[in-house]
Amino acid sequence: MQELTHFIGGKHVNGSSGRFGEVFTPMTGEVGAKVPLASPAEIRAAVENAKAAQPGWAATNPQRRARVFMKFVDLLNRDMNSLAELLAREHGKTIPDAKGDIQRGLEVAEFAIGIPHLIKGEYSDSAGTGIDIYSMRQPLGVVAGITPFNFPAMIPLWKCAPAIACGNAFILKPSERDPGVPLRLAELWIEAGLPPGIFNVINGDKQAVDALIDDPDVAAIGFVGSTPIAEYIYARSAAHGKRVQCFGGAKNHMVIMPDADMKQAVDALIGAGYGSAGERCMAISVAVPVGKATAEALMEQLVPRVENLKIGPSTDASADYGPLVTRDALERVRNYVDIGIKEGATLAVDGRGFKMQGYENGFYMGGCLFDNVTKDMRIYKEEIFGPVLSVLRAEKYDEALRLCNEHEYGNGVAIFTRDGDTARDFASKVQVGMVGVNVPIPVPLSYYTFGGWKRSSFGDLNQHGPDSIHFYTKTKTVTSRWPSGVKEGASFVMPLM
Ligand code: NAD
């Protein structure tokens, strides 16, 4: 069986802890590779290596740094097919969906090509008599990213591209469930001309994460994953006085107003609810039809669409979605369906019994649809992260808005309506970080920022866009006066301009 490595100092390095994790091929259910789980000593060695490499990279002027990114983007495009195949094999999503995962990461590397402009400071000429003030953005040093299984290309790229462009050295601790693509990204960075030691991959679990957080030479931690772990990593990193941003779980609502184009709304809902087997932090997991007639029309169109979802192996480009990532994930999602039934929700479509012919050991699950869900149910309150959509009926718009605002998560939300006033009111009042108006998955483009509110995000500043440049740099402000501006005599009062 293939034994994966770490990637430190520009080369593959075998694990030495003696501990390994299993990397599955979800479409067949087989174990495809084993991944080393780093010990604290291995983390220390990687950090020291990165620390030694970082000053040289920080001293490389931003224009030259940008050229490495141009090459890197070319290489991602060159290898798009093979990266997507590897990603789909380890994760389970279909190959077209895997290409989207890579593309949305690549776009942040494209954004980072603008680093000479993005990292510019400010300058105030003659802020006082003979006094000029300017600010500069300097890298933090060695920074670390800890990423989830569900976007093994996109989220590592969201983290590392701005961090590296700003002149930092970066240590990625990817999900131990699909580490293959991150290791390939490391090879491509070297091929693009990034100096060894600036992008490193350390595979591992909690031990590796804790060692990164506790390492005094790691200046900042960026995390994406589930909310309990986000909260833990935020608190532990903050206790060390580190810069930290942690993005967590979600329960994204889609409000369907009586005036919505129902065909469009159903198309949007089926893709956003079941695409990637529901394993997206921006997946729609709750549909909120407003009014009885809207709910009836929605269910009438939605039920046959869910029943006819095409589930297939990751290699089937015509499939709507593939298997879940692991058997544990499959069991967990099935268990939530059992919970929903016990709680009294109506299971309008039951996909638990689905078997994929020829792939009987794969981690497949048919689409499930719950109707008459209420807000006290666990299937509404908790993130399921699978192909399970809940319909919670609201009588009025105000009730639908209140539901979105009272939910503990606030990652994404959507409203489908043809009424401009309602859409505007919703966008203004909803307590959620990313809002779609007739757009079911409103993931902002790379030059805007991505981030949720409430318990979907801990710390300030979002991912990519201008916030990422702020997160991965510290600002220094210089106030200077030259002799021609100096008045004679000492002053003991607070300096005023
Ligand atoms: P996860 O929280 O299980 O794991 C995320 C990372 O944390 C992995 O690298 C993992 O190795 C590490 N980790 C796991 N347990 C740990 C522990 N006890 N201590 C320290 N580190 C630990 O998440 P996942 O299952 O890989 O990913 C799915 C979750 O990520 C979902 O909740 C999803 O909503 C969320 N997500 C959020 C966003 C966002 O931007 N808000 C984006 C993608 C995914």
Residues whose N, C-alpha, C, O or C-beta is under 5 A from the ligand:
A	BS01	NAD	I146 T147 P148 F149 N150 K173 P174 S175 E176 G204 D205 K206 V209 V224 G225 S226 T227 I229 F247 G248 G249 A250 C281 S456
